[in-house]
């Protein structure tokens, strides 16, 4: 079998059922995108069909590669910045070159300023390196609730709640959708995002509930913080999934972040990021979990796993590239049933 036997193209609406079946059978049985049409539509539906390239041979799909342009959540952004998601070929019938053909089809058929991958394997990282991608690992910063001394989520707690942080006039204020759309900030980084992106990506999620806080310094808005509560055994964690505006807005925010922990009755908050200056988060009172750290700051909640996770990333196309947990498909439901809204 050769590549000429395949029709590599965008997944059309009529391919959707076969796509979901492929995900369920060859990616992971019971995967939310194989079981929830609402989640698949929200994350990948486009005017052309679905943001997947499929390699179809006759009646069967033999390979897929998913992608999410920032324009998925704000059409004005287009495909300027794009993330790759699922990348899978059937090993039982596909030629060895089919996987590469799918990736190269993405790179040739679409115009983008950046192409990023969040959460790739060691084998994939080596492959991306050969193709000229920049690779790295996300840094996990965290802060522990000073009001707590027993923990169900954190493992091997060492008594260190937060980093020393000078106090400044920083506060966090919940904002609604209307206030969000009025927020103005011109980013100079990639991926480009916008208030409409944040509104549709987070406030319109089909199953997760996010909250957005304005970061105020001396009562003046300086940025936005997007958070989501995760719960296991009646204990909570705050996942900071996105930061809009200059990260420096968080400097001196230790007291405000401790207040957030108390309001959510959370054991800890964390923020996974790549590309930012780590010192900024230290100056916000967050601790950096090092690879050698014995403290366990869980990342997986669906199902819950009390272990540290290092998230590998790769990207090409531009410098000044920042990655957060809310990018790509990293912060999405991982278990069914998925709550359907609307």
Steps between C-alpha positions, in 0.01 A plus 500: 500500500633847410406858582339535159226266625383761750269798483652742754255784561302701751250295698155578355175491691415167343831360632420593859357165607801316357735747669340440841516125444870524407576699817314247713666198341853616427569794734322408825177316569243726659689819414273806547542606136378154400195523724398867514391663176459829688862502617630398156294774332613765748869414472533408132193595296576745218316635193684237291411209728734409787855611573650160431688374201404141430670239285219302349537185293168399358248469781760505778699770678859386551644814658406834657666818619297759689567871525355801680565847357445792738234606248290210630402734783532836324466488120683833476818319608479254209759222496787735586592277795407132500541207738523136398300250704434131428745345257443131438528245222391139494816299543336180375433620145671835440835555327769640735500831314131579552547678833766730357282561193217622725730740687656630180153553355421729793823692448444538123126566481459762770657839554589571861746705702549223755424132534511356851464166673425460872539163668712291262689178575879460512489324163297783350736760650796336326304500177408870534865583568601339172239710322644821645243571772600664826433266791473541875310413817237708676586640843253436782466777758286454809387656826354321803214630715649630828174420679550126449730250667353170379479404135322242285634622166855620558753229578812524717423856604821659629348789696581762236178684415624776272807693389600819684323786327502873565153641552360731237157633418383206290147361513289253304147594396252260334383628163206396286471454126410860426795632699726247330404617152575858605854407606767647275852368466722470193717189534847481348532124545380182335251345502294816446182511706219749550212575740265314262738203505486493880123538503438210260783277620418521869159649574329295227655163581242220466587329829769678703430803716774763487530827689688803375659753732631843419849564639490847651800703611408809697142434381604520134451193273830348389403153378266202523531169681290198397446228759308175542427307818587129504369274776584155635390344831325829586834684481555780248782631289507815288642449152619827347457422131566833328651843551415792274714810509854545630601236754659780702147594605519209748813624676415557864170310476576246776240636742233515231575143391483378860162669521391309191607173662291582805197599292512169313594302813777353286811313609714659233504688173732428211597642165670304222679724251777511244685808375444738793770626733478276808610785725173683434303221664744476791435871556128417504562256786488180295743215550662322206469123507837368390544159333686391814221615732355242738186709547220367280282762332240294309412585142251226412152501653303293245581252644695644792867399518721613787818538300701771334466543125745670266324628187719508189444765232621570148443790263621660179451825317586789730670617816343653810277194525305441821309185593248456783288211622191629319672477161444225246280227652683470833216630716202298386288226657675166499213287630145432389220570545555855385236744619319638200366854505259670267 
